[in-house]
Amino acid sequence: MIKVHIPQKNLVLEAAPGMNLMDVLIHHGLPVASSCRGEGVCSKCYVQIEPNSTPLEFEQKTMLRNHVPEGCRLSCQVELTENVTVKTRYW
């Protein structure tokens, strides 16, 4: 199982490898901003993730268009492959 650390809430969530980060957060009752329902176009679900991974071209273009701060990822586009620490401005 992958561990998703949420220091702002003092939580550690567990998820199966390959699960979508946004889905995991919502499943555990954490609010995730989104107006596109996870389609990767609104950028409201952006979070800081450590270690950070490289987004695919589609996500990069969306984040650039929507002025997402550098070093962030869209939670709806993150496939969990390793333990991560997640922070966001709205928790």
N, CA, C and O atoms as a CHARMM CRD file, in Angstrom:
* protein
*
  364
    1    1 MET  N      0.83200  -1.19100   0.00000 PROA 1      0.00000
    2    1 MET  CA     0.00000   0.00000   0.00000 PROA 1      0.00000
    3    1 MET  C      0.87600   1.25400   0.00000 PROA 1      0.00000
    4    1 MET  O      1.96300   1.29100   0.57600 PROA 1      0.00000
    5    2 ILE  N      0.35800   2.25800  -0.66000 PROA 2      0.00000
    6    2 ILE  CA     1.03400   3.55900  -0.71600 PROA 2      0.00000
    7    2 ILE  C      0.48400   4.43500   0.40300 PROA 2      0.00000
    8    2 ILE  O     -0.71500   4.43200   0.67800 PROA 2      0.00000
    9    3 LYS  N      1.37300   5.18100   1.03900 PROA 3      0.00000
   10    3 LYS  CA     0.97500   6.09800   2.09600 PROA 3      0.00000
   11    3 LYS  C      0.92800   7.51600   1.53700 PROA 3      0.00000
   12    3 LYS  O      1.86000   7.97600   0.87700 PROA 3      0.00000
   13    4 VAL  N     -0.18800   8.20100   1.81900 PROA 4      0.00000
   14    4 VAL  CA    -0.37600   9.58600   1.40000 PROA 4      0.00000
   15    4 VAL  C     -0.40600  10.41600   2.67800 PROA 4      0.00000
   16    4 VAL  O     -1.38800  10.39000   3.42000 PROA 4      0.00000
   17    5 HSD  N      0.66300  11.14600   2.92700 PROA 5      0.00000
   18    5 HSD  CA     0.79700  11.95900   4.13100 PROA 5      0.00000
   19    5 HSD  C      0.14200  13.31800   3.90300 PROA 5      0.00000
   20    5 HSD  O      0.39400  13.97700   2.89400 PROA 5      0.00000
   21    6 ILE  N     -0.70200  13.73300   4.85200 PROA 6      0.00000
   22    6 ILE  CA    -1.37300  15.03000   4.79800 PROA 6      0.00000
   23    6 ILE  C     -0.99300  15.77100   6.07700 PROA 6      0.00000
   24    6 ILE  O     -1.73700  15.71700   7.05600 PROA 6      0.00000
   25    7 PRO  N      0.15500  16.46500   6.09200 PROA 7      0.00000
   26    7 PRO  CA     0.60600  17.10200   7.33400 PROA 7      0.00000
   27    7 PRO  C     -0.33800  18.18500   7.85500 PROA 7      0.00000
   28    7 PRO  O     -0.43100  18.36900   9.06800 PROA 7      0.00000
   29    8 GLN  N     -1.02700  18.89400   6.99700 PROA 8      0.00000
   30    8 GLN  CA    -1.93800  19.95500   7.42600 PROA 8      0.00000
   31    8 GLN  C     -3.10700  19.40800   8.24800 PROA 8      0.00000
   32    8 GLN  O     -3.68600  20.12900   9.06000 PROA 8      0.00000
   33    9 LYS  N     -3.45000  18.14900   8.03900 PROA 9      0.00000
   34    9 LYS  CA    -4.55000  17.50700   8.75800 PROA 9      0.00000
   35    9 LYS  C     -4.04900  16.43600   9.72800 PROA 9      0.00000
   36    9 LYS  O     -4.84400  15.78100  10.40200 PROA 9      0.00000
   37   10 ASN  N     -2.72300  16.26300   9.79500 PROA 10     0.00000
   38   10 ASN  CA    -2.11700  15.23400  10.63900 PROA 10     0.00000
   39   10 ASN  C     -2.70000  13.85200  10.31300 PROA 10     0.00000
   40   10 ASN  O     -3.07500  13.09600  11.20800 PROA 10     0.00000
   41   11 LEU  N     -2.76600  13.54100   9.01100 PROA 11     0.00000
   42   11 LEU  CA    -3.33300  12.28300   8.52600 PROA 11     0.00000
   43   11 LEU  C     -2.33700  11.51300   7.67500 PROA 11     0.00000
   44   11 LEU  O     -1.46400  12.09400   7.03100 PROA 11     0.00000
   45   12 VAL  N     -2.48400  10.21400   7.68500 PROA 12     0.00000
   46   12 VAL  CA    -1.78800   9.34400   6.74000 PROA 12     0.00000
   47   12 VAL  C     -2.85000   8.42100   6.15200 PROA 12     0.00000
   48   12 VAL  O     -3.46200   7.62600   6.86600 PROA 12     0.00000
   49   13 LEU  N     -3.05800   8.53500   4.85000 PROA 13     0.00000
   50   13 LEU  CA    -4.04600   7.72400   4.14100 PROA 13     0.00000
   51   13 LEU  C     -3.33500   6.58400   3.43400 PROA 13     0.00000
   52   13 LEU  O     -2.15000   6.68700   3.11700 PROA 13     0.00000
   53   14 GLU  N     -4.05000   5.50600   3.18900 PROA 14     0.00000
   54   14 GLU  CA    -3.48600   4.39500   2.43100 PROA 14     0.00000
   55   14 GLU  C     -4.23600   4.24300   1.11600 PROA 14     0.00000
   56   14 GLU  O     -5.45300   4.41700   1.04800 PROA 14     0.00000
   57   15 ALA  N     -3.48100   3.91500   0.07700 PROA 15     0.00000
   58   15 ALA  CA    -4.06600   3.73900  -1.25000 PROA 15     0.00000
   59   15 ALA  C     -3.31500   2.64100  -1.98200 PROA 15     0.00000
   60   15 ALA  O     -2.12800   2.41500  -1.74700 PROA 15     0.00000
   61   16 ALA  N     -4.01300   1.97500  -2.85600 PROA 16     0.00000
   62   16 ALA  CA    -3.38100   0.95200  -3.69600 PROA 16     0.00000
   63   16 ALA  C     -2.56600   1.63600  -4.79100 PROA 16     0.00000
   64   16 ALA  O     -2.94900   2.70500  -5.26800 PROA 16     0.00000
   65   17 PRO  N     -1.45500   1.03900  -5.19200 PROA 17     0.00000
   66   17 PRO  CA    -0.68300   1.60600  -6.30000 PROA 17     0.00000
   67   17 PRO  C     -1.55400   1.78100  -7.53700 PROA 17     0.00000
   68   17 PRO  O     -2.38100   0.92600  -7.85400 PROA 17     0.00000
   69   18 GLY  N     -1.35600   2.90300  -8.23200 PROA 18     0.00000
   70   18 GLY  CA    -2.10300   3.17400  -9.45200 PROA 18     0.00000
   71   18 GLY  C     -3.37600   3.96500  -9.24300 PROA 18     0.00000
   72   18 GLY  O     -3.99100   4.41500 -10.21000 PROA 18     0.00000
   73   19 MET  N     -3.78700   4.14300  -7.98100 PROA 19     0.00000
   74   19 MET  CA    -5.00200   4.90500  -7.72300 PROA 19     0.00000
   75   19 MET  C     -4.77800   6.38200  -8.03200 PROA 19     0.00000
   76   19 MET  O     -3.65300   6.87700  -7.97800 PROA 19     0.00000
   77   20 ASN  N     -5.85000   7.06400  -8.35100 PROA 20     0.00000
   78   20 ASN  CA    -5.83800   8.48800  -8.64300 PROA 20     0.00000
   79   20 ASN  C     -5.84200   9.26000  -7.32400 PROA 20     0.00000
   80   20 ASN  O     -6.63500   8.96000  -6.43200 PROA 20     0.00000
   81   21 LEU  N     -4.95600  10.25600  -7.19900 PROA 21     0.00000
   82   21 LEU  CA    -4.83100  11.00500  -5.95300 PROA 21     0.00000
   83   21 LEU  C     -6.12300  11.71400  -5.57000 PROA 21     0.00000
   84   21 LEU  O     -6.53100  11.65800  -4.41000 PROA 21     0.00000
   85   22 MET  N     -6.76600  12.37100  -6.51000 PROA 22     0.00000
   86   22 MET  CA    -8.01100  13.08000  -6.20900 PROA 22     0.00000
   87   22 MET  C     -9.06300  12.11200  -5.66600 PROA 22     0.00000
   88   22 MET  O     -9.74300  12.42500  -4.68900 PROA 22     0.00000
   89   23 ASP  N     -9.20100  10.95600  -6.28000 PROA 23     0.00000
   90   23 ASP  CA   -10.16700   9.95900  -5.82200 PROA 23     0.00000
   91   23 ASP  C     -9.86900   9.50200  -4.39800 PROA 23     0.00000
   92   23 ASP  O    -10.78800   9.33100  -3.59700 PROA 23     0.00000
   93   24 VAL  N     -8.60300   9.30500  -4.08300 PROA 24     0.00000
   94   24 VAL  CA    -8.20200   8.87100  -2.74200 PROA 24     0.00000
   95   24 VAL  C     -8.56500   9.93600  -1.71300 PROA 24     0.00000
   96   24 VAL  O     -9.12100   9.62500  -0.66000 PROA 24     0.00000
   97   25 LEU  N     -8.24900  11.19400  -2.02000 PROA 25     0.00000
   98   25 LEU  CA    -8.55200  12.28200  -1.09100 PROA 25     0.00000
   99   25 LEU  C    -10.05000  12.39700  -0.83400 PROA 25     0.00000
  100   25 LEU  O    -10.47800  12.51500   0.31500 PROA 25     0.00000
  101   26 ILE  N    -10.83900  12.36200  -1.88600 PROA 26     0.00000
  102   26 ILE  CA   -12.29300  12.46400  -1.75300 PROA 26     0.00000
  103   26 ILE  C    -12.85900  11.25800  -0.99800 PROA 26     0.00000
  104   26 ILE  O    -13.74200  11.40400  -0.15200 PROA 26     0.00000
  105   27 HSD  N    -12.34600  10.07800  -1.31000 PROA 27     0.00000
  106   27 HSD  CA   -12.80200   8.85400  -0.63400 PROA 27     0.00000
  107   27 HSD  C    -12.60500   8.94000   0.88200 PROA 27     0.00000
  108   27 HSD  O    -13.40300   8.40300   1.65100 PROA 27     0.00000
  109   28 HSD  N    -11.53700   9.62000   1.30100 PROA 28     0.00000
  110   28 HSD  CA   -11.24200   9.76100   2.72300 PROA 28     0.00000
  111   28 HSD  C    -11.85800  11.02600   3.32700 PROA 28     0.00000
  112   28 HSD  O    -11.50900  11.40800   4.44400 PROA 28     0.00000
  113   29 GLY  N    -12.76000  11.67200   2.60700 PROA 29     0.00000
  114   29 GLY  CA   -13.50200  12.80000   3.16300 PROA 29     0.00000
  115   29 GLY  C    -12.80900  14.14400   3.11100 PROA 29     0.00000
  116   29 GLY  O    -13.25700  15.09200   3.75700 PROA 29     0.00000
  117   30 LEU  N    -11.73200  14.24800   2.36200 PROA 30     0.00000
  118   30 LEU  CA   -11.04400  15.52700   2.23000 PROA 30     0.00000
  119   30 LEU  C    -11.61000  16.29800   1.03700 PROA 30     0.00000
  120   30 LEU  O    -11.74500  15.73700  -0.05100 PROA 30     0.00000
  121   31 PRO  N    -11.93800  17.56000   1.22600 PROA 31     0.00000
  122   31 PRO  CA   -12.48000  18.33100   0.11300 PROA 31     0.00000
  123   31 PRO  C    -11.40000  18.61300  -0.93000 PROA 31     0.00000
  124   31 PRO  O    -10.25700  18.92000  -0.59000 PROA 31     0.00000
  125   32 VAL  N    -11.77200  18.50800  -2.17200 PROA 32     0.00000
  126   32 VAL  CA   -10.86800  18.80700  -3.28700 PROA 32     0.00000
  127   32 VAL  C    -11.60000  19.75600  -4.21900 PROA 32     0.00000
  128   32 VAL  O    -12.66900  19.43100  -4.73600 PROA 32     0.00000
  129   33 ALA  N    -11.02200  20.92600  -4.43100 PROA 33     0.00000
  130   33 ALA  CA   -11.63600  21.90900  -5.32000 PROA 33     0.00000
  131   33 ALA  C    -11.62300  21.37300  -6.75600 PROA 33     0.00000
  132   33 ALA  O    -10.61700  20.83600  -7.22000 PROA 33     0.00000
  133   34 SER  N    -12.74000  21.52400  -7.44200 PROA 34     0.00000
  134   34 SER  CA   -12.82700  21.09100  -8.83700 PROA 34     0.00000
  135   34 SER  C    -14.14500  21.55200  -9.43400 PROA 34     0.00000
  136   34 SER  O    -15.20000  21.42700  -8.81300 PROA 34     0.00000
  137   35 SER  N    -14.07300  22.08400 -10.64100 PROA 35     0.00000
  138   35 SER  CA   -15.30800  22.38400 -11.36500 PROA 35     0.00000
  139   35 SER  C    -15.42700  21.52500 -12.61800 PROA 35     0.00000
  140   35 SER  O    -16.44700  21.56000 -13.30500 PROA 35     0.00000
  141   36 CYS  N    -14.37400  20.74800 -12.91600 PROA 36     0.00000
  142   36 CYS  CA   -14.40200  19.89400 -14.11300 PROA 36     0.00000
  143   36 CYS  C    -14.59400  18.42400 -13.76200 PROA 36     0.00000
  144   36 CYS  O    -14.55000  17.56200 -14.64000 PROA 36     0.00000
  145   37 ARG  N    -14.80600  18.13900 -12.48200 PROA 37     0.00000
  146   37 ARG  CA   -15.03400  16.77500 -12.00200 PROA 37     0.00000
  147   37 ARG  C    -13.88200  15.82400 -12.32200 PROA 37     0.00000
  148   37 ARG  O    -14.09200  14.65100 -12.63100 PROA 37     0.00000
  149   38 GLY  N    -12.67000  16.35200 -12.24100 PROA 38     0.00000
  150   38 GLY  CA   -11.50400  15.50800 -12.43000 PROA 38     0.00000
  151   38 GLY  C    -11.07800  15.27800 -13.86000 PROA 38     0.00000
  152   38 GLY  O    -10.31600  14.35000 -14.13200 PROA 38     0.00000
  153   39 GLU  N    -11.54700  16.09500 -14.77600 PROA 39     0.00000
  154   39 GLU  CA   -11.17100  15.95000 -16.19200 PROA 39     0.00000
  155   39 GLU  C     -9.82900  16.60100 -16.51600 PROA 39     0.00000
  156   39 GLU  O     -9.30700  16.42900 -17.61800 PROA 39     0.00000
  157   40 GLY  N     -9.26600  17.34900 -15.56400 PROA 40     0.00000
  158   40 GLY  CA    -7.94900  17.94500 -15.77600 PROA 40     0.00000
  159   40 GLY  C     -7.96200  19.24300 -16.54900 PROA 40     0.00000
  160   40 GLY  O     -6.95400  19.59300 -17.16200 PROA 40     0.00000
  161   41 VAL  N     -9.06000  19.97000 -16.54400 PROA 41     0.00000
  162   41 VAL  CA    -9.10600  21.21100 -17.31500 PROA 41     0.00000
  163   41 VAL  C     -9.26800  22.46700 -16.46800 PROA 41     0.00000
  164   41 VAL  O     -8.92300  23.55400 -16.93300 PROA 41     0.00000
  165   42 CYS  N     -9.77900  22.36300 -15.24700 PROA 42     0.00000
  166   42 CYS  CA   -10.02300  23.58100 -14.46200 PROA 42     0.00000
  167   42 CYS  C     -8.81300  23.98600 -13.61500 PROA 42     0.00000
  168   42 CYS  O     -8.64600  25.16900 -13.32000 PROA 42     0.00000
  169   43 SER  N     -7.99000  23.05500 -13.23100 PROA 43     0.00000
  170   43 SER  CA    -6.78100  23.27300 -12.42200 PROA 43     0.00000
  171   43 SER  C     -7.05900  23.65300 -10.97500 PROA 43     0.00000
  172   43 SER  O     -6.11900  23.96700 -10.24500 PROA 43     0.00000
  173   44 LYS  N     -8.30000  23.63500 -10.53700 PROA 44     0.00000
  174   44 LYS  CA    -8.61300  24.01500  -9.16000 PROA 44     0.00000
  175   44 LYS  C     -8.10900  23.00100  -8.13400 PROA 44     0.00000
  176   44 LYS  O     -7.95600  23.33600  -6.95900 PROA 44     0.00000
  177   45 CYS  N     -7.85500  21.78800  -8.55700 PROA 45     0.00000
  178   45 CYS  CA    -7.44200  20.73300  -7.63700 PROA 45     0.00000
  179   45 CYS  C     -5.92900  20.65900  -7.44900 PROA 45     0.00000
  180   45 CYS  O     -5.41500  19.65700  -6.95400 PROA 45     0.00000
  181   46 TYR  N     -5.21300  21.71600  -7.84100 PROA 46     0.00000
  182   46 TYR  CA    -3.75800  21.61700  -7.76000 PROA 46     0.00000
  183   46 TYR  C     -3.28400  21.53100  -6.31400 PROA 46     0.00000
  184   46 TYR  O     -3.84000  22.15300  -5.41000 PROA 46     0.00000
  185   47 VAL  N     -2.23800  20.73800  -6.13600 PROA 47     0.00000
  186   47 VAL  CA    -1.63900  20.49900  -4.82400 PROA 47     0.00000
  187   47 VAL  C     -0.12400  20.48200  -4.97200 PROA 47     0.00000
  188   47 VAL  O      0.41100  20.32900  -6.07000 PROA 47     0.00000
  189   48 GLN  N      0.54500  20.64200  -3.85200 PROA 48     0.00000
  190   48 GLN  CA     1.99200  20.44100  -3.80700 PROA 48     0.00000
  191   48 GLN  C      2.21200  18.99500  -3.39400 PROA 48     0.00000
  192   48 GLN  O      1.58700  18.51100  -2.45000 PROA 48     0.00000
  193   49 ILE  N      3.09600  18.31000  -4.09500 PROA 49     0.00000
  194   49 ILE  CA     3.37900  16.90500  -3.81100 PROA 49     0.00000
  195   49 ILE  C      4.88000  16.72300  -3.67100 PROA 49     0.00000
  196   49 ILE  O      5.66200  17.22800  -4.47600 PROA 49     0.00000
  197   50 GLU  N      5.26400  16.00200  -2.64900 PROA 50     0.00000
  198   50 GLU  CA     6.67100  15.63200  -2.46400 PROA 50     0.00000
  199   50 GLU  C      6.75800  14.12800  -2.33400 PROA 50     0.00000
  200   50 GLU  O      6.01600  13.56400  -1.53000 PROA 50     0.00000
  201   51 PRO  N      7.60600  13.45000  -3.06400 PROA 51     0.00000
  202   51 PRO  CA     8.41300  14.02500  -4.12900 PROA 51     0.00000
  203   51 PRO  C      7.54000  14.36600  -5.33100 PROA 51     0.00000
  204   51 PRO  O      6.57300  13.66700  -5.63300 PROA 51     0.00000
  205   52 ASN  N      7.89300  15.43400  -5.99800 PROA 52     0.00000
  206   52 ASN  CA     7.12200  15.87400  -7.15600 PROA 52     0.00000
  207   52 ASN  C      7.49900  15.02300  -8.36200 PROA 52     0.00000
  208   52 ASN  O      8.64300  14.58800  -8.48800 PROA 52     0.00000
  209   53 SER  N      6.55600  14.79300  -9.22800 PROA 53     0.00000
  210   53 SER  CA     6.79200  14.02700 -10.44800 PROA 53     0.00000
  211   53 SER  C      6.49100  14.91400 -11.65100 PROA 53     0.00000
  212   53 SER  O      5.86000  15.96400 -11.52100 PROA 53     0.00000
  213   54 THR  N      6.93800  14.48900 -12.79500 PROA 54     0.00000
  214   54 THR  CA     6.75900  15.28100 -14.00700 PROA 54     0.00000
  215   54 THR  C      5.38900  15.01800 -14.61500 PROA 54     0.00000
  216   54 THR  O      5.05200  13.87600 -14.92800 PROA 54     0.00000
  217   55 PRO  N      4.59900  16.07900 -14.78300 PROA 55     0.00000
  218   55 PRO  CA     3.28300  15.89300 -15.40400 PROA 55     0.00000
  219   55 PRO  C      3.40200  15.62400 -16.90400 PROA 55     0.00000
  220   55 PRO  O      4.38000  16.01200 -17.54400 PROA 55     0.00000
  221   56 LEU  N      2.38800  14.95100 -17.44900 PROA 56     0.00000
  222   56 LEU  CA     2.33400  14.74400 -18.89000 PROA 56     0.00000
  223   56 LEU  C      2.03500  16.06800 -19.58800 PROA 56     0.00000
  224   56 LEU  O      1.63800  17.03700 -18.94100 PROA 56     0.00000
  225   57 GLU  N      2.22000  16.11100 -20.88500 PROA 57     0.00000
  226   57 GLU  CA     2.06900  17.34600 -21.66400 PROA 57     0.00000
  227   57 GLU  C      0.68700  17.99000 -21.48500 PROA 57     0.00000
  228   57 GLU  O      0.59000  19.20800 -21.33600 PROA 57     0.00000
  229   58 PHE  N     -0.36800  17.19100 -21.50000 PROA 58     0.00000
  230   58 PHE  CA    -1.71600  17.71900 -21.32500 PROA 58     0.00000
  231   58 PHE  C     -1.83700  18.49300 -20.01500 PROA 58     0.00000
  232   58 PHE  O     -2.36400  19.60500 -19.98600 PROA 58     0.00000
  233   59 GLU  N     -1.34500  17.89200 -18.93100 PROA 59     0.00000
  234   59 GLU  CA    -1.40800  18.54700 -17.62000 PROA 59     0.00000
  235   59 GLU  C     -0.52700  19.79700 -17.59200 PROA 59     0.00000
  236   59 GLU  O     -0.92500  20.81800 -17.03200 PROA 59     0.00000
  237   60 GLN  N      0.64800  19.72800 -18.18200 PROA 60     0.00000
  238   60 GLN  CA     1.53900  20.89300 -18.22700 PROA 60     0.00000
  239   60 GLN  C      0.86300  22.06600 -18.92700 PROA 60     0.00000
  240   60 GLN  O      0.91800  23.19400 -18.43700 PROA 60     0.00000
  241   61 LYS  N      0.22700  21.81200 -20.06500 PROA 61     0.00000
  242   61 LYS  CA    -0.44300  22.88000 -20.81000 PROA 61     0.00000
  243   61 LYS  C     -1.61200  23.46400 -20.01300 PROA 61     0.00000
  244   61 LYS  O     -1.81500  24.67800 -19.99800 PROA 61     0.00000
  245   62 THR  N     -2.37300  22.59800 -19.35700 PROA 62     0.00000
  246   62 THR  CA    -3.50700  23.05900 -18.55100 PROA 62     0.00000
  247   62 THR  C     -3.01500  23.94400 -17.40900 PROA 62     0.00000
  248   62 THR  O     -3.58300  25.00700 -17.16100 PROA 62     0.00000
  249   63 MET  N     -1.96700  23.51400 -16.71600 PROA 63     0.00000
  250   63 MET  CA    -1.45100  24.28900 -15.58800 PROA 63     0.00000
  251   63 MET  C     -0.87400  25.62800 -16.04500 PROA 63     0.00000
  252   63 MET  O     -1.03500  26.63700 -15.35900 PROA 63     0.00000
  253   64 LEU  N     -0.21200  25.64200 -17.18400 PROA 64     0.00000
  254   64 LEU  CA     0.33100  26.88600 -17.72700 PROA 64     0.00000
  255   64 LEU  C     -0.80400  27.84500 -18.08900 PROA 64     0.00000
  256   64 LEU  O     -0.75700  29.02500 -17.74400 PROA 64     0.00000
  257   65 ARG  N     -1.81400  27.34000 -18.77600 PROA 65     0.00000
  258   65 ARG  CA    -2.95600  28.15000 -19.18500 PROA 65     0.00000
  259   65 ARG  C     -3.70000  28.74300 -17.98000 PROA 65     0.00000
  260   65 ARG  O     -4.20000  29.86600 -18.04200 PROA 65     0.00000
  261   66 ASN  N     -3.76800  27.97700 -16.89000 PROA 66     0.00000
  262   66 ASN  CA    -4.51700  28.39700 -15.70800 PROA 66     0.00000
  263   66 ASN  C     -3.64200  28.98800 -14.60100 PROA 66     0.00000
  264   66 ASN  O     -4.11600  29.21400 -13.48800 PROA 66     0.00000
  265   67 HSD  N     -2.37700  29.23600 -14.90400 PROA 67     0.00000
  266   67 HSD  CA    -1.44700  29.91600 -13.99200 PROA 67     0.00000
  267   67 HSD  C     -1.26300  29.18900 -12.65700 PROA 67     0.00000
  268   67 HSD  O     -1.27200  29.81300 -11.59600 PROA 67     0.00000
  269   68 VAL  N     -1.09800  27.87900 -12.72100 PROA 68     0.00000
  270   68 VAL  CA    -0.84100  27.07800 -11.52700 PROA 68     0.00000
  271   68 VAL  C      0.61500  27.30100 -11.11200 PROA 68     0.00000
  272   68 VAL  O      1.50900  27.27500 -11.95800 PROA 68     0.00000
  273   69 PRO  N      0.85900  27.51800  -9.82100 PROA 69     0.00000
  274   69 PRO  CA     2.23200  27.74000  -9.37100 PROA 69     0.00000
  275   69 PRO  C      3.16800  26.59500  -9.76400 PROA 69     0.00000
  276   69 PRO  O      2.77700  25.42800  -9.77600 PROA 69     0.00000
  277   70 GLU  N      4.38400  26.95200 -10.07700 PROA 70     0.00000
  278   70 GLU  CA     5.38200  25.95200 -10.45600 PROA 70     0.00000
  279   70 GLU  C      5.61000  24.98300  -9.30500 PROA 70     0.00000
  280   70 GLU  O      5.57600  25.37200  -8.13700 PROA 70     0.00000
  281   71 GLY  N      5.84000  23.73700  -9.63800 PROA 71     0.00000
  282   71 GLY  CA     6.09700  22.71600  -8.63500 PROA 71     0.00000
  283   71 GLY  C      4.84600  22.03200  -8.12100 PROA 71     0.00000
  284   71 GLY  O      4.92600  21.19800  -7.21900 PROA 71     0.00000
  285   72 CYS  N      3.69200  22.36800  -8.67800 PROA 72     0.00000
  286   72 CYS  CA     2.43200  21.75400  -8.25900 PROA 72     0.00000
  287   72 CYS  C      1.98200  20.73100  -9.29700 PROA 72     0.00000
  288   72 CYS  O      2.50700  20.67400 -10.40900 PROA 72     0.00000
  289   73 ARG  N      1.01100  19.93600  -8.90800 PROA 73     0.00000
  290   73 ARG  CA     0.38000  18.97400  -9.80300 PROA 73     0.00000
  291   73 ARG  C     -1.12100  19.06600  -9.64500 PROA 73     0.00000
  292   73 ARG  O     -1.61300  19.51500  -8.61000 PROA 73     0.00000
  293   74 LEU  N     -1.85400  18.64700 -10.66000 PROA 74     0.00000
  294   74 LEU  CA    -3.30100  18.53800 -10.56300 PROA 74     0.00000
  295   74 LEU  C     -3.60400  17.18900  -9.92400 PROA 74     0.00000
  296   74 LEU  O     -3.22000  16.15000 -10.46000 PROA 74     0.00000
  297   75 SER  N     -4.29300  17.19600  -8.78100 PROA 75     0.00000
  298   75 SER  CA    -4.51700  15.93600  -8.06900 PROA 75     0.00000
  299   75 SER  C     -5.29300  14.93700  -8.92400 PROA 75     0.00000
  300   75 SER  O     -5.13700  13.72700  -8.76000 PROA 75     0.00000
  301   76 CYS  N     -6.12600  15.43600  -9.83400 PROA 76     0.00000
  302   76 CYS  CA    -6.92000  14.54300 -10.68900 PROA 76     0.00000
  303   76 CYS  C     -6.07700  13.85100 -11.75700 PROA 76     0.00000
  304   76 CYS  O     -6.55100  12.92800 -12.41900 PROA 76     0.00000
  305   77 GLN  N     -4.84200  14.28600 -11.92500 PROA 77     0.00000
  306   77 GLN  CA    -3.97700  13.70700 -12.95000 PROA 77     0.00000
  307   77 GLN  C     -2.83000  12.88400 -12.36700 PROA 77     0.00000
  308   77 GLN  O     -1.99600  12.36700 -13.10900 PROA 77     0.00000
  309   78 VAL  N     -2.78700  12.76200 -11.03900 PROA 78     0.00000
  310   78 VAL  CA    -1.69000  12.04400 -10.38100 PROA 78     0.00000
  311   78 VAL  C     -2.07100  10.59600 -10.12800 PROA 78     0.00000
  312   78 VAL  O     -3.04300  10.30400  -9.43200 PROA 78     0.00000
  313   79 GLU  N     -1.29100   9.69800 -10.70400 PROA 79     0.00000
  314   79 GLU  CA    -1.42300   8.26600 -10.43400 PROA 79     0.00000
  315   79 GLU  C     -0.40000   7.92600  -9.36300 PROA 79     0.00000
  316   79 GLU  O      0.79600   8.14100  -9.55500 PROA 79     0.00000
  317   80 LEU  N     -0.85600   7.40500  -8.25000 PROA 80     0.00000
  318   80 LEU  CA     0.03700   7.12000  -7.12500 PROA 80     0.00000
  319   80 LEU  C      0.90700   5.90000  -7.39900 PROA 80     0.00000
  320   80 LEU  O      0.40900   4.80800  -7.67200 PROA 80     0.00000
  321   81 THR  N      2.22200   6.11300  -7.32000 PROA 81     0.00000
  322   81 THR  CA     3.17800   5.03000  -7.53700 PROA 81     0.00000
  323   81 THR  C      4.15400   4.88200  -6.38400 PROA 81     0.00000
  324   81 THR  O      4.90300   3.90700  -6.32200 PROA 81     0.00000
  325   82 GLU  N      4.15000   5.85800  -5.45600 PROA 82     0.00000
  326   82 GLU  CA     5.05600   5.82800  -4.31200 PROA 82     0.00000
  327   82 GLU  C      4.44900   6.66000  -3.18800 PROA 82     0.00000
  328   82 GLU  O      3.49300   7.40400  -3.40500 PROA 82     0.00000
  329   83 ASN  N      5.00500   6.53100  -1.99300 PROA 83     0.00000
  330   83 ASN  CA     4.54000   7.33800  -0.87100 PROA 83     0.00000
  331   83 ASN  C      4.73500   8.81100  -1.20200 PROA 83     0.00000
  332   83 ASN  O      5.74900   9.19600  -1.78300 PROA 83     0.00000
  333   84 VAL  N      3.74700   9.64000  -0.82400 PROA 84     0.00000
  334   84 VAL  CA     3.81500  11.06800  -1.11500 PROA 84     0.00000
  335   84 VAL  C      3.34200  11.88400   0.09300 PROA 84     0.00000
  336   84 VAL  O      2.63400  11.39000   0.97100 PROA 84     0.00000
  337   85 THR  N      3.75900  13.13900   0.10100 PROA 85     0.00000
  338   85 THR  CA     3.25100  14.13300   1.04600 PROA 85     0.00000
  339   85 THR  C      2.51400  15.15700   0.22600 PROA 85     0.00000
  340   85 THR  O      3.03400  15.64700  -0.77600 PROA 85     0.00000
  341   86 VAL  N      1.28900  15.49200   0.64500 PROA 86     0.00000
  342   86 VAL  CA     0.42900  16.38400  -0.11900 PROA 86     0.00000
  343   86 VAL  C      0.04600  17.59900   0.73800 PROA 86     0.00000
  344   86 VAL  O     -0.36000  17.45500   1.89100 PROA 86     0.00000
  345   87 LYS  N      0.18200  18.78900   0.15500 PROA 87     0.00000
  346   87 LYS  CA    -0.24400  20.03000   0.81200 PROA 87     0.00000
  347   87 LYS  C     -1.04100  20.84700  -0.19400 PROA 87     0.00000
  348   87 LYS  O     -0.79900  20.78000  -1.39900 PROA 87     0.00000
  349   88 THR  N     -1.98800  21.61300   0.31400 PROA 88     0.00000
  350   88 THR  CA    -2.76100  22.50000  -0.54400 PROA 88     0.00000
  351   88 THR  C     -3.15800  23.75000   0.22000 PROA 88     0.00000
  352   88 THR  O     -3.10100  23.77500   1.45000 PROA 88     0.00000
  353   89 ARG  N     -3.55100  24.76800  -0.48900 PROA 89     0.00000
  354   89 ARG  CA    -3.88500  26.05300   0.11800 PROA 89     0.00000
  355   89 ARG  C     -5.23700  26.04900   0.81200 PROA 89     0.00000
  356   89 ARG  O     -5.51400  26.95200   1.60100 PROA 89     0.00000
  357   90 TYR  N     -6.09300  25.05800   0.54400 PROA 90     0.00000
  358   90 TYR  CA    -7.46100  25.12500   1.08000 PROA 90     0.00000
  359   90 TYR  C     -7.75400  24.12500   2.19000 PROA 90     0.00000
  360   90 TYR  O     -8.92400  23.92600   2.51600 PROA 90     0.00000
  361   91 TRP  N     -6.75400  23.48700   2.78700 PROA 91     0.00000
  362   91 TRP  CA    -7.00400  22.62100   3.94400 PROA 91     0.00000
  363   91 TRP  C     -6.55900  23.33200   5.19400 PROA 91     0.00000
  364   91 TRP  O     -6.67700  22.78500   6.29100 PROA 91     0.00000
